[in-house]
Amino acid sequence: MTSIDSRLAELGIVLPEAAAPVAAYVPTVQAGNLLHVSGQVSMENGERMTGRLGEDRDLDYGKRAARACGLMILAQLRKALGSLDRVERIVKLGVFVNSAPSFTEQPQVANGASELMVEVFGEAGRHARSAVGVPVLPLGVAVEIDAVVAIK
């Protein structure tokens, strides 16, 4: 078992199967030592996590949805790299939150994924980030997150 796999087991985290693309794109693209991960939407137990934060969904739901996106990013990384031990550093997360106009807690929603990266990778999981409120996301999901990852 690799060290990151051991860490996941210690945390009680089981990664989902990496989702197939839903349109004309690929899940990951490597450019040099950077792996770009396409936006991953919020899914829990195989079901989309939908809704708009500040309207029909609350902050806790949003954080859970962001964590679910983070888990799918990890699944895509494992599929692309063969092992999460090849991750050198999480460089950046771009977090998009389906938000009502009055909702301003996008950074707190994004923490659901950011905290996961630190739990799994330690200091190498600390990253730059954007957290943006948008009026709608594909398939009506609550959160979508893309990533840039430095790899070994």
Secondary structure, 3 states (H helix, E strand, C coil): CCHHHHHHHHHCCCCCCCCCCCCCCCCEEEECCEEEEEEEECEECCEECECCECCCECHHHHHHHHHHHHHHHHHHHHHHHCCHHHEEEEEEEEEEEEECCCCCCHHHHHHHHHHHHHHHHHHHHCCEEEEEEECCCHHHECEEEEEEEEEC
